Amino acid sequence: MALDYNIIGSRIRQARLAKNYTQEDLAEQLDISVAFLSRVERGNSQINLKRLNQICGLLDVTEGYMLNGAANNSENYLEKEFSEILKNCSPEKQKLIYNVAKTIAES
């Protein structure tokens, strides 16, 4: 499975904001440019695992969460991602997504 750098970037941004860091704050701690961090958060630049590990340490999140949305012992795996998708859909599409998910979960 290929890594989705858009989602990873979004998770980095969410974790950064949760810690009340600006891009400038985080970039300075990582010794990278604000422009590069901005591209990473938008999914326009790839990040290597060593740098991802540094980011996770500074933001107090796991690599597992950054890579696949799984927090340690998480009961709400991908909850934020599903919530974002659903809030941007019409009620008809929400119902369709629900029915598809229910069918998959019950099989």
Residue frames relative to the residue before (quaternion, step in Angstrom):
aa qw qx qy qz dx dy dz
M 1.0000 0.0000 0.0000 0.0000 0.00 0.00 0.00
A 0.3918 -0.7241 0.5232 0.2201 3.57 -0.87 0.97
L 0.4983 -0.6389 0.4953 0.3134 3.53 -1.16 0.63
D 0.2824 -0.7324 0.5948 0.1735 3.55 -1.05 0.79
Y 0.2522 -0.8185 0.5017 0.1212 3.55 -0.14 1.31
N 0.5531 0.5797 -0.4037 0.4416 3.61 1.18 -0.33
I 0.6860 0.4644 -0.2822 0.4839 3.57 0.91 -0.92
I 0.6337 0.5172 -0.3374 0.4659 3.60 0.94 -0.82
G 0.6565 0.5115 -0.3088 0.4604 3.59 0.92 -0.86
S 0.6424 0.5204 -0.3138 0.4669 3.54 1.02 -0.83
R 0.6582 0.5008 -0.3089 0.4697 3.58 0.99 -0.80
I 0.6103 0.5302 -0.3487 0.4742 3.58 1.06 -0.71
R 0.6579 0.5108 -0.3074 0.4602 3.57 0.89 -0.94
Q 0.6605 0.5076 -0.3106 0.4578 3.60 0.89 -0.94
A 0.6735 0.4859 -0.2958 0.4720 3.59 0.92 -0.89
R 0.6231 0.5359 -0.3357 0.4603 3.59 1.04 -0.76
L 0.6833 0.4842 -0.2825 0.4678 3.57 0.88 -0.96
A 0.6186 0.5512 -0.3377 0.4466 3.58 1.08 -0.75
K 0.6962 0.4256 -0.2542 0.5192 3.59 1.17 -0.60
N 0.4183 -0.7294 0.4378 0.3184 3.60 1.34 0.04
Y 0.3916 0.6852 -0.5064 0.3474 3.56 1.03 0.87
T 0.3566 -0.6659 0.6018 0.2594 3.53 -1.16 0.63
Q 0.6454 -0.4712 0.3945 0.4537 3.56 -1.24 0.14
E 0.6236 0.5510 -0.3373 0.4402 3.58 1.02 -0.78
D 0.6354 0.5352 -0.3247 0.4520 3.59 0.97 -0.88
L 0.7182 0.4509 -0.2595 0.4621 3.56 0.75 -1.07
A 0.6383 0.5308 -0.3304 0.4490 3.58 0.94 -0.86
E 0.6486 0.5174 -0.3204 0.4571 3.57 0.96 -0.83
Q 0.6726 0.4956 -0.3008 0.4599 3.60 0.92 -0.86
L 0.7084 0.4372 -0.2472 0.4959 3.57 1.15 -0.65
D 0.3337 -0.7551 0.4833 0.2915 3.56 1.32 -0.28
I 0.5072 0.5708 -0.4638 0.4492 3.54 0.89 1.09
S 0.5852 -0.5774 0.4225 0.3817 3.58 -1.23 0.26
V 0.5871 -0.5560 0.4554 0.3725 3.53 -1.24 0.54
A 0.6190 0.5549 -0.3458 0.4350 3.60 1.00 -0.77
F 0.6588 0.4928 -0.3180 0.4712 3.60 0.95 -0.84
L 0.6510 0.5068 -0.3239 0.4631 3.60 0.89 -0.88
S 0.6285 0.5343 -0.3299 0.4589 3.57 0.99 -0.79
R 0.6580 0.4973 -0.3060 0.4754 3.60 0.95 -0.86
V 0.6230 0.5287 -0.3352 0.4691 3.61 1.03 -0.78
E 0.6864 0.4902 -0.2921 0.4508 3.59 0.84 -0.96
R 0.6898 0.4456 -0.2798 0.4974 3.60 1.11 -0.57
G 0.5016 -0.6670 0.4167 0.3604 3.59 1.27 -0.14
N 0.4956 0.6774 -0.4114 0.3553 3.59 1.26 0.28
S 0.7517 0.2337 -0.1673 0.5935 3.59 1.27 -0.23
Q 0.4065 -0.6991 0.5340 0.2467 3.52 -1.07 0.78
I 0.2367 -0.7592 0.5936 0.1238 3.52 -1.19 0.61
N 0.3875 -0.7254 0.5094 0.2532 3.58 -0.92 0.82
L 0.6790 -0.5335 0.3282 0.3830 3.55 -1.24 0.45
K 0.6012 0.5537 -0.3640 0.4468 3.59 1.08 -0.65
R 0.6831 0.4671 -0.2826 0.4852 3.59 0.89 -0.92
L 0.6181 0.5370 -0.3423 0.4609 3.59 1.04 -0.76
N 0.6313 0.5329 -0.3224 0.4620 3.57 1.02 -0.81
Q 0.6358 0.5185 -0.3229 0.4719 3.59 1.01 -0.80
I 0.6545 0.5155 -0.3070 0.4600 3.56 0.92 -0.93
C 0.6543 0.5194 -0.3127 0.4520 3.57 0.91 -0.92
G 0.6441 0.5255 -0.3159 0.4574 3.56 0.99 -0.81
L 0.6898 0.4787 -0.2766 0.4675 3.58 0.93 -0.89
L 0.7589 0.3834 -0.1961 0.4885 3.57 1.04 -0.77
D 0.3976 -0.7538 0.4430 0.2784 3.58 1.33 0.03
V 0.5240 0.5614 -0.4612 0.4444 3.56 0.85 1.04
T 0.5082 -0.6561 0.4626 0.3118 3.56 -1.20 0.45
E 0.5977 -0.5420 0.4468 0.3864 3.53 -1.26 0.41
G 0.5980 0.5793 -0.3513 0.4282 3.57 1.08 -0.72
Y 0.6485 0.4992 -0.3150 0.4806 3.55 0.98 -0.83
M 0.6751 0.5002 -0.3110 0.4442 3.60 0.82 -0.92
L 0.7304 0.4500 -0.2457 0.4513 3.59 0.93 -0.88
N 0.8528 0.0563 -0.0047 0.5192 3.60 0.87 -0.82
G 0.6000 -0.6172 0.3488 0.3706 3.58 1.22 0.30
A 0.5728 0.6025 -0.3792 0.4063 3.58 1.27 -0.01
A 0.1810 -0.7492 0.6297 0.0967 3.52 -0.70 1.11
N 0.6385 -0.5147 0.3883 0.4203 3.55 -1.19 0.40
N 0.8498 -0.0189 -0.0399 0.5253 3.55 -0.82 1.08
S 0.2742 0.8005 -0.4921 0.2046 3.54 1.10 0.67
E 0.2280 -0.7630 0.5918 0.1254 3.52 -0.91 0.98
N 0.7263 0.3907 -0.2325 0.5156 3.58 1.24 -0.27
Y 0.0278 0.8410 -0.5341 0.0816 3.53 0.97 0.99
L 0.8599 0.0113 -0.0799 0.5040 3.56 -0.81 1.13
E 0.2948 0.7859 -0.5036 0.2044 3.60 1.19 0.32
K 0.6634 0.5013 -0.3103 0.4608 3.60 0.89 -0.89
E 0.6614 0.5174 -0.3120 0.4444 3.56 0.93 -0.90
F 0.6591 0.4891 -0.3061 0.4823 3.59 0.97 -0.86
S 0.6296 0.5442 -0.3312 0.4447 3.56 0.99 -0.81
E 0.6494 0.5145 -0.3089 0.4671 3.57 0.98 -0.87
I 0.6471 0.5119 -0.3187 0.4665 3.57 0.94 -0.87
L 0.7015 0.4934 -0.2771 0.4333 3.56 0.79 -1.02
K 0.6777 0.5019 -0.3220 0.4303 3.59 0.87 -0.81
N 0.6859 0.4612 -0.2795 0.4886 3.57 1.22 -0.38
C 0.6234 0.5365 -0.3310 0.4626 3.60 1.29 0.09
S 0.5467 -0.5784 0.4900 0.3555 3.52 -1.26 0.47
P 0.6587 -0.5001 0.3651 0.4275 3.62 -1.20 0.34
E 0.6263 0.5400 -0.3436 0.4450 3.60 1.03 -0.71
K 0.6751 0.4727 -0.2926 0.4850 3.58 0.95 -0.87
Q 0.6045 0.5505 -0.3551 0.4532 3.60 1.05 -0.70
K 0.6490 0.5127 -0.3089 0.4695 3.58 0.97 -0.88
L 0.6427 0.5179 -0.3157 0.4679 3.60 0.98 -0.86
I 0.6573 0.5017 -0.3084 0.4703 3.59 0.90 -0.92
Y 0.6329 0.5316 -0.3216 0.4619 3.57 0.98 -0.84
N 0.6851 0.4911 -0.2912 0.4524 3.59 0.84 -0.98
V 0.6410 0.5075 -0.3251 0.4752 3.58 0.99 -0.79
A 0.6696 0.4980 -0.3014 0.4614 3.59 0.88 -0.95
K 0.6450 0.5227 -0.3174 0.4584 3.58 0.97 -0.85
T 0.6428 0.5216 -0.3155 0.4639 3.58 0.97 -0.86
I 0.6680 0.4897 -0.2977 0.4747 3.58 0.92 -0.88
A 0.6751 0.5093 -0.2973 0.4433 3.59 0.90 -0.92
E 0.7148 0.4518 -0.2528 0.4702 3.58 1.06 -0.72
S 0.6053 0.5822 -0.3706 0.3967 3.61 1.17 -0.20
